[in-house]
Structure formats: structure tokens, C-alpha cells
């Protein structure tokens, strides 16, 4: 009897060690996957705040909560589809990733075009229009954008997992990535959009130091958002370009239909700089890769932007952004009337 109990305890201990090792493996793979998807995560965090800009302060966090829930649903859907495709048509993940890379490159290049040409989409309609229906529209738009970015995050994450890992290990790893990234991104977004409120509360303190700090925080937020927007554009072009470079290389080796020269050129420069610069070689090599990935994304995205604005539907979009004016009702232009009014 005691021998049977000892054997049972040994089995339990072995299963516990196996479970602990599995948790460690999942944690390690999730960490690597999250780092690989970091560029898209930066883009996600940079894009989202604009969807809640202009709404009353009491609606900002509820909107972010709705978007975060939609993001989790997006990632769960993508997880199932990506795992199924990787099991039955593994090579299809590369073209799907490249489609996302094209989208990111186009979005980044279009934002630069809008900035240089003065035809910003932000001029087409004021975000601060009142009403529950407008809030729903903005939330749905944010969730649609998140779907593209979530697809990139999940597929990039899957590509970093050992292909020989079990389906359960892949599922657990991607679930951890989905939760960690969603909580991280939308936690940061919530902090960003409420930072001016935090500053105002600090500024109401009695000490001159707290007042100065609070006012400085409020005044700094427009600059922070501007910097974050710029970082988001750079991240889009960098991530999009790198996905396209690597995708062309992988397609040539997997299905014999690709183009390895651009990736080989960038990789050769990266290795040359890394090997020639000693202790900081790894960082400088990464910078080289990032710079040329950014340029590649900018070139490809610029070509797509040029095509979109030459074709008839592209011209129509451009004309609306250039000449259309939004008719505002008097109540849309009046101040919000105190603390509950919309932000400027």
C-alpha cells in the first residue's frame, strides 16, 4: 500500500515538473513572440488614442474598454484561423503576412502623403460630434483597424514558435501573447488619454510644485501624442517593410516564387556592420536592418498610394479630402459647457 502511494506521489511530482516545464516553455515562447511583434504593438498603441479624441472625459475609458474587448475577440478568431492554416497549408501564412505588410506600408506612406500635401483625413469630419451613434461608429472603426494589427501580431507570434511544438503548446503560447499584448496596449492607451485629467487633478494641489508639475503634464500631452503619432507611422513602415522583405525571401525558399535579393542585401549590410562595430554591433546591425526595412516599406507604400490616388476611386477620395467642407451645426461648434463638455 505504501509502495503504491509512493509511486502515485512520484507520478504526481513528475506531472508537476512537466507542467512547470511547459509553463516555462510557454512563457519563454510568449516572450520571444511578443518581442518579435513589438513594432506592430507600438503601432497599435499609437493608432488607438485618435479614436477617443474629442469625446467627453467620462466616455473615454468605456470606449477603450469596448475596443479592448473587441481586440480580444479579434485575436481569438485569428488564433483559430492561423492555427488551422499552419496545420494544413503552412506556406499560406507568409502571403497573408505580406498582405498585412502591404497594408501597413500603405497606411504609413499615406499618412506621410497627407502630411506633406495638407490633405489630412482629420479634416474630412470632426471627431467631436456628439451622440451615442457616433461613439459606436468610432469604436467599430477602432476594432476594424485592430483586426489588421492583431492579425499581424498573432501571425508573427505563431511564426516564432517551434513548428514541432504541440498544438496545445502553440495555442497556450498565443493565448498568453493575446492577453499580455491586449492588456499592455490598452492599458497604455488608457493612461495616455487620461494623462491630462491626471495632470489637472495634480495641478489643483496646494503646493506650487504640484501645480507646476500638473500644468506641465497637461501642456506636454499634445506633444506626447504628436511624438507617438510619428513613432506609429515609422513603426508601420518599418514593420511593413520588414515583413515584405522577409516574405519575399521565404516564398522563394518555400514555393520557389519570390525575390531574395533585397533581403540578402539588407542582411549582408546588417552582418557587416554588426561584425565591424564590436560591443554595440548588435544594436547598430539592428538599426541598419530597421532603416532599410523602413525605406523598403516607404517605397512600396508610396507606390500603392500613388496608384490609389491615380485610379478613379482614388481621385474621388483625394477630391473629398481636398475640397469638401463639413457643414457643422451650431451645437457642434459651441463649447461643451463645463467639465462634462467634449475636449477640444
Buried (B, 14 or more C-beta within 10 A) or exposed (E): EEEEEEEEEEEEEEEEEEEEEBEEBBEEBBBBBBEBBBBBBBBBBBBBBBBBBBBBBEBBBEBBEBBBBBBBBBBBBBBEBBBEBBEEEEEEBBBBBBBBBBBBBBBBBBBBBBEEEEBEEEBBEBBBBBEEEBBEEBBBEBBEBBBBBBBBBBBBBBBBBEEEBEEEBBBBBBBBBBEBBBEBBBEBBBEBBBBBBBBBEBBEEEEEEBBEBBBEBBEBBEEBBEEBBEBBBBBBBBBBBBBBBBBBBBBBEEEEEBBBEBBEEBBEBBBEBBEEEEEEBEEBBEEBBBBBBBBBBBBBBBEBBEEBBEEEEBEEBBEEBEEEEEEEEEEEEEEBEEEEBBBE
